[in-house]
Amino acid sequence: MAIISTEAEIQERLSAVYEELINTKNVIRNELIESRLNYNKACDKHIQTGFSCEYEWIDAEISHQEHFIKYDIYCHLLEIVNDFRDLYGQFPEYHQMYVTLNLIMLQLAREEKYELAAILKNWVDRIKRIIKERSPQLAD
């Protein structure tokens, strides 16, 4: 029976989280594209009806803006995680990656950007669980 080192297991699980992060970003990108199409339709309808569908247009604009902000935070999150990834797809400084993401999450909360902080918290907590299961010395 082959024994996988703790470090190799951490790297494997972090790589799985990284792939899931990419997939989630792509799903959100598709939602952003769809929300843009809905926004364009609402704008066209608003104009064609003599500017009488204002609420539909405003709702579509708000929805598109929310999707854009969500997509933007995922792009930013992926950039940060990529900065900690080496040429071989490993995360040699995963403790520092966790600390950096945690600090950014806390900064977003201080700026009262709670929805963005909550998105980041989900990923920060997942990374923390991976590290903590194999490296109990990780401080809270």
C-alpha positions, -999 to 999 in steps of 0.1 A, spaced: 0 0 0 15 33 -11 17 60 15 12 96 4 31 122 23 13 149 42 28 175 19 17 157 -12 -18 153 1 -20 190 9 -8 199 -26 -33 175 -42 -62 189 -22 -52 225 -28 -50 217 -66 -85 203 -64 -97 235 -47 -79 255 -74 -96 236 -102 -130 241 -85 -122 278 -82 -116 280 -119 -148 261 -127 -168 283 -104 -154 314 -120 -164 300 -154 -199 294 -142 -201 329 -129 -187 342 -162 -216 325 -180 -241 340 -156 -225 374 -163 -229 369 -200 -265 359 -196 -272 389 -173 -257 412 -199 -280 398 -225 -310 402 -202 -299 438 -195 -297 445 -232 -332 430 -238 -346 451 -209 -330 483 -224 -344 476 -258 -379 469 -244 -377 501 -223 -369 521 -254 -394 503 -276 -422 509 -252 -416 546 -250 -396 544 -218 -424 528 -198 -406 496 -185 -383 515 -162 -385 490 -133 -376 460 -155 -347 479 -169 -335 490 -134 -338 454 -121 -318 441 -150 -291 467 -145 -288 459 -108 -287 422 -115 -259 427 -141 -239 449 -118 -242 422 -90 -230 395 -114 -201 417 -126 -189 424 -90 -191 387 -82 -172 378 -113 -146 405 -106 -139 391 -71 -135 356 -85 -110 369 -110 -91 387 -83 -92 356 -61 -78 335 -89 -50 360 -96 -39 359 -60 -40 321 -58 -21 319 -91 6 341 -76 13 314 -51 13 286 -77 46 275 -91 55 262 -125 47 226 -115 12 235 -103 21 233 -66 16 258 -38 49 258 -19 39 289 2 4 278 10 5 291 45 13 326 31 -14 322 6 -39 315 34 -27 345 54 -29 368 23 -64 357 14 -75 360 50 -62 395 53 -80 405 21 -112 390 34 -109 410 66 -101 442 47 -133 437 26 -153 432 58 -137 464 73 -147 482 41 -183 469 47 -182 448 15 -198 419 33 -210 400 2 -175 400 -12 -159 391 21 -184 362 24 -174 349 -10 -137 350 0 -145 335 34 -158 303 17 -125 298 -1 -104 309 28 -121 284 51 -117 256 27 -80 263 23 -76 266 61 -94 232 66 -70 215 42 -39 230 59 -52 225 94 -60 188 89 -24 181 79 -7 209 98 -23 214 132 1 241 141 -18 266 119 -30 293 142 -66 305 141 
